[in-house]
Amino acid sequence: MKILFEARRLYVAPRKSVLFFARSNDEKIRCYVQQDALIEPARGLREESDVFQRCLLAFDQHRRTVESAAKRLIEAKKFDADGGVTISRAALALEAELPLMALGTSGKRSTTTREPQERLRRETREIGLERNAAVDSRPVSEGPSSRKSRKRA
């Protein structure tokens, strides 16, 4: 079964999800990805339009993963009562995981993958500490406001 996805997508406020379309044979299938699967809870967003924009941006950034999850649901014939498919946070999490068998690690993380990540974290921390030390070691009296006060005195 060949499944193709259309480029068009839109936010559906009543369903709190992004709608996009798939085509299988001559059938058009509505696919919804839930808002909470795309973004964290929207507590900090001021307006409803912020939620729409963030959902669409997150959809665009993770389009391949979302389409892969939709394809898996369509192939498994996991349709909603209305004939569409709904992609939840759990369905996206399944798509995002790397198959461990393909990496040949049998469930353990590879040290070759971990070492560069740890080195990067260490270097980032060191750079941050050096910056903080440079800022902290600068005498307070050398700031621009202290120079003005010395000239006036």
C-alpha positions as CSV (number, residue, x, y, z in Angstrom):
1,M,0.0,0.0,0.0
2,K,1.5,3.3,-1.1
3,I,0.8,6.3,1.2
4,L,1.6,9.8,0.2
5,F,1.2,13.0,2.3
6,E,0.1,16.4,1.1
7,A,2.1,19.4,2.0
8,R,-0.9,21.3,3.3
9,R,-1.5,21.4,7.1
10,L,-3.7,23.5,9.4
11,Y,-4.5,23.9,13.0
12,V,-8.0,22.7,14.1
13,A,-8.8,24.6,17.4
14,P,-11.8,22.4,18.5
15,R,-9.7,19.3,18.3
16,K,-6.5,21.0,19.6
17,S,-4.5,19.3,16.8
18,V,-2.8,19.9,13.5
19,L,-4.7,18.4,10.5
20,F,-2.8,17.1,7.4
21,F,-3.9,14.7,4.7
22,A,-2.6,11.4,3.4
23,R,-3.5,9.6,0.2
24,S,-3.7,5.9,-0.1
25,N,-4.8,4.6,-3.5
26,D,-7.7,7.0,-4.4
27,E,-8.7,7.6,-0.8
28,K,-8.0,10.9,1.1
29,I,-7.4,10.3,4.8
30,R,-7.5,13.0,7.5
31,C,-4.6,12.8,9.9
32,Y,-4.5,14.6,13.2
33,V,-1.6,15.1,15.5
34,Q,-2.5,16.2,19.0
35,Q,-1.3,19.5,20.3
36,D,0.2,17.9,23.4
37,A,2.2,15.6,21.2
38,L,3.8,18.6,19.4
39,I,4.4,21.1,22.2
40,E,4.6,21.3,26.0
41,P,1.5,22.5,27.9
42,A,0.7,26.0,26.7
43,R,0.7,27.7,30.2
44,G,3.2,30.4,29.2
45,L,1.6,31.4,25.9
46,R,-0.4,34.6,26.0
47,E,-2.8,34.2,23.2
48,E,-4.4,31.3,21.4
49,S,-2.6,32.4,18.2
50,D,0.7,31.6,19.9
51,V,-0.4,28.0,20.4
52,F,-1.5,27.7,16.7
53,Q,1.9,29.1,15.5
54,R,3.9,26.9,17.9
55,C,2.0,23.8,16.9
56,L,2.5,24.4,13.2
57,L,6.1,25.2,13.7
58,A,6.7,22.0,15.7
59,F,4.8,20.1,13.0
60,D,7.0,21.5,10.3
61,Q,10.2,20.7,12.3
62,H,9.1,17.1,13.0
63,R,7.1,16.4,9.8
64,R,9.0,13.2,8.9
65,T,8.4,11.7,12.3
66,V,4.7,12.7,12.3
67,E,4.2,11.3,8.8
68,S,5.9,8.1,9.8
69,A,3.6,7.6,12.8
70,A,0.6,8.4,10.6
71,K,1.8,5.9,8.0
72,R,2.2,3.2,10.6
73,L,-1.3,3.8,12.0
74,I,-2.9,3.8,8.5
75,E,-1.1,0.5,7.6
76,A,-2.3,-1.0,10.8
77,K,-5.8,0.3,10.0
78,K,-6.1,2.1,13.4
79,F,-8.8,4.5,12.2
80,D,-10.9,6.7,14.4
81,A,-14.7,6.5,14.3
82,D,-14.8,9.3,11.8
83,G,-12.3,7.6,9.4
84,G,-9.3,9.7,10.3
85,V,-6.2,8.8,12.3
86,T,-5.1,10.6,15.5
87,I,-1.4,10.7,16.4
88,S,-0.8,10.9,20.1
89,R,2.3,11.7,22.1
90,A,2.9,8.0,22.7
91,A,2.7,7.2,18.9
92,L,5.3,9.9,18.2
93,A,7.5,8.7,21.0
94,L,7.5,5.2,19.4
95,E,8.6,6.8,16.1
96,A,11.3,8.9,17.6
97,E,13.2,6.0,19.3
98,L,16.1,4.6,17.5
99,P,16.0,0.8,17.1
100,L,18.7,-0.5,19.4
101,M,19.2,-3.7,17.3
102,A,20.1,-1.5,14.3
103,L,22.9,0.1,16.4
104,G,24.2,-3.3,17.5
105,T,24.1,-2.3,21.2
106,S,21.6,-4.9,22.5
107,G,20.0,-2.3,24.8
108,K,23.2,-0.6,26.1
109,R,24.3,2.9,25.0
110,S,27.5,2.8,23.0
111,T,30.4,4.5,24.6
112,T,31.6,5.8,21.2
113,T,28.3,7.7,20.9
114,R,28.3,8.9,24.5
115,E,31.9,10.1,24.7
116,P,31.6,13.0,22.2
117,Q,28.4,14.2,23.9
118,E,30.0,14.1,27.3
119,R,33.1,16.0,26.0
120,L,30.8,18.7,24.5
121,R,28.9,19.1,27.8
122,R,32.2,19.3,29.7
123,E,33.7,21.9,27.3
124,T,30.5,23.9,27.4
125,R,30.5,23.9,31.2
126,E,34.2,25.0,31.2
127,I,33.6,27.8,28.8
128,G,30.7,29.0,31.0
129,L,32.8,28.8,34.1
130,E,35.6,30.8,32.4
131,R,33.2,33.5,31.4
132,N,31.7,33.7,34.9
133,A,35.2,33.9,36.4
134,A,36.2,36.7,34.0
135,V,33.1,38.7,34.9
136,D,33.5,38.1,38.6
137,S,37.2,39.0,38.7
138,R,36.6,42.4,37.1
139,P,36.9,45.2,39.8
140,V,33.6,46.9,40.5
141,S,35.3,50.3,40.6
142,E,36.3,50.1,36.9
143,G,32.8,50.3,35.6
144,P,31.8,53.3,33.5
145,S,29.7,54.9,36.3
146,S,32.7,54.9,38.7
147,R,34.9,56.7,36.2
148,K,32.3,59.5,35.9
149,S,32.2,59.8,39.7
150,R,36.0,60.0,39.9
151,K,36.1,62.9,37.4
152,R,33.4,64.8,39.2
153,A,35.2,64.4,42.6
